[in-house]
Amino acid sequence: MSARLGSNYWRLFGANVVSNLGDGVAVVAYPWLASAITRDPVQISLIAVVTRLPWLLFSLPAGVLTDRLDRRKLIIWMNGFRFVVTLIVAMVVWASRGSLADPDAIATGTAPVPANGAWLLAVLYFTAFLFGVAEVIADNAAQTLMPSLVETDQLEKANGWLWGSETVANSFAGPPIGGLLLAIGFAIPFFFDAASFAIAAALIASLAGRFRAEPGATRPEGPASWWSDLKEGVRWLWGHRLLRTLAIMLGIMNALITLSLSTYVLFVQEVLGLDAARFGVLLWSGAVGGVLGSLFAPKVSARIGQGRSLQLVLLVSALGIGVTGITSSWGVVFAMAAVTSFVAVLWNVITVSLRQEIIPDRLLGRVNSVYRFFAWGMMPIGSLLAGATVALGETATSRVTALRLPFLIASVAYLAVFAVGVRQLTDRRLAEARTERRPPQ
């Protein structure tokens, strides 16, 4: 298997594991830090908003960059930038360590909210935005690398292994490590995360080969040329019926996911009653489902068909989010998160491989960026709705019920998306997408 996928693939694989291990630590560290600064659901959700806002603002320019520049170098530069930004956060938290109390103590009133909380939140918002900009560029470039590293008939396998490694590092190993590091000191997880980006940059730098778009893909420099490149990517995606449908549908799905998860740390603390260490264990659920998904997604897809697989993702996600919203058992939440993580990997393996297969290489960066503009650009909207939902819910009901509302609303909306998906996402339409006349190039 290693010989067929190639050494370049395994270097990308290694970089993915290292950087996602750092991300898994950050999954616990950032929300826990925010909850030690404020208990306001709107301010908590704004962290997610500013992190995802760059997907709305910079996805399209990132696509042009990806098709004009060396994709490998872009990832290296962005990982280096994220190393610097995360290191700044780590040093700020280290300098403020004396003023940070345990979130449980703040929630119960036995410890005050930090006096410098407003300044710390401002730092978090600013660095989260910068981090998001780098993530937009790096992630778009990384997805366009894959067709240059493996053969077309290996894409589903290669993406499956990559998603599996990401899940293990991000959801299985990273969160509990993050919980343990938080117990040592608030700043330690951030230093760990910074180091992961430096190592990942070094691994990507070791890739051998040429990673620019096909010759003739770029145009002369200048604003007019950039605008023409953007329009070409938008026109190609909008002219492809299935990819257009998938992009819009995924945007709605991601908005609903962020609606349910942007105040998740408060739900975990106040409804489930978990501390940082058990919060990290709870996040293992994503790894359990993700690993199983990476192993069995291609088999499920082959067994029941890609169309039915995508329909299954929508239905299972709706049910899993809904059950999470009505239970107080962290064991049930664990199980639901594992199931929804499994189907999320199933969706990604099918749709990412499809895009890599049918989009011409010279347009891959731009079309990918337009796709993700729709798919990820909706996430800050979902995060805003999360904070507003909990804040408004508290005025009419209890705090606990208010923290459940984002899950319940997202579940009902997911069922509506499922009703559309049953008609739009079929095996026939996916087969036609691979053989139909390509949009004008």
Residue, then its C-alpha position, 0 to 999 in steps of 0.5 A: m500500500s505504501a508503495r502504491l500511494g508513494s513517499n510524497y503521500w506519506r509525507l503529507f500524511g505525516a504532516n497532517v497527523v502532526s498538525n491535527l494533533g496540535d489542532g486536537v489539543a486546541v479543540v479543548a484549550y481554546p474554548w476552555l480558555a474562553s470559558a475562563i474569561t467569560r460565561d456570556p454565550v454570545q462572546i463565547s460564540l464570537i470566537a467561532v465566528v471570527t475563526r470562520l469568518p475568513w472562509l466567507l471573506f477570503s475563500l475566493p482569493a485563496g483559490v486564485l493564489t492556489d492556482r497561481l503559486d506553488r501549492r506546497k510553498l503556500i502550505i509551508w508559509m501558512n503553517g509558519f504563519r500559524f506557528v507565529v500566531t499560536l506562539i503569540v497566544a501562548m505567550v499572552v496566556w502565559a503572561s496572564r496565567g495568574s488571573l485565570a481561574d478554573p471555569d467551574a469556579i467562575a460558573t459557580g461564583t466561587a471565583p471572579v471573572p478575570a479583571n483583564g478579561a476584555w483585553l484577553l478576549a480581544v487578543l483571542y478574537f484578533t488571533a483567531f481571525l488571523f489563524g482563520v485566514a491562514e487556515v483558508i489558504a492552507d486547507n485549499a492548497a492542501q486539497t489541491l495537492m492530492p491529485s498530484l500525489v496519487e493516481t485517480d483510482q487511489l483518491e478515495k483510499a488516499n482521502g480515507w486514510l488522510w481523514g482517518s489520520e486527521t480524526v485520530a489525531n484531532s479527536f482521539a489523541g489531541p483532546p485528552i492531551g489538551g485536557l492533561l496539559l490544561a491541568i498543568g497550565f493554561a499556556i502549555p497547550f498553546f505552546f504544544d499547538a505552535a510546535s505542531f505547525a512548525i513540524a508540519a511545515a518542515l514535513i511539507a517542505s520535504l515533498a519532492g516535485r513540482f506543485r504548481a497548476e498545469p502550464g498555461a493556467t495562470r494569467p498576467e498579474g493585475p486586478a483585472s486578471w485576478w477578477s477574471d480568474l475568480k469569475e472563471g472558477v465561479r462560472w465553472l462551479w455554478g455550471h456544474r449542477l451536482l457540485r453546485t447542489l453539494a456546495i449549497m447543501l454543505g453550506i447549510m449543513n455546516a451552519l447547522i453544525t456550528l449552530s449546535l457546537s459554538t456554545y458546546v463548551l458551556f453545554v458540556q460544563e453546565v448540562l453534562g457537568l464535565d471538567a477539562a479532562r473528561f471534556g477531552v475524553l468526550l471528544w474521543s467520540g469523534a475519533v472513534g467514529g472518524v476512524l471507523g468511517s475512514l476504514f469503512a466509508p469506501k465499503v459503505s459507498a460501494r455497498i449501498g451506493q454513493g447517493r444513498s450514502l450521502q442521504l444516510v449522512l443527512l438522516v443520521s446527522a439529524l437524529g444524532i444532533g437531536v438526541t444530543g440536545i435532549t439527553s443529560s448523559w455524557g455517555v449518550v452524547f459520546a455515542m451520538a458524536a461517534v455516529t455523526s463523526f462516522v457519517a461525516v467522514l463518509w460524506n467527505v470521502i465521497t464528495v472530496s474525491l468526486r471534486q478531485e476527480i472531475i475538476p480540471d487541475r488548472l481550475l482545481g484551486r479556484v473551483n475548490s475555493v468557490y465550493r468552500f466559500f459556500a460550504w464554509g462561509m455559512m459557518p460564522i452565520g451558524s456561530l452567531l445564531a448559536g450565541a443569540t439562540v442561547a442568549l434569547g432562550e435564557t430570557a424565556t426559559s432556564r439556562v439549561t434549556a437554552l443551552r439545549l436549543p441550538f441542538l434541537i433547532a439544528s436537528v429539525a433543520y437537518l431533517a429539512v435538508f434530508a428531505v431535499g437530499v433524497r431527491q437531489l443526491t442519487d446514484r444516477r446524478l453522481a454517475e452523470a456528474r462524471t460523464e456529463r459535458r464539462p462546464p465551459q473552460 
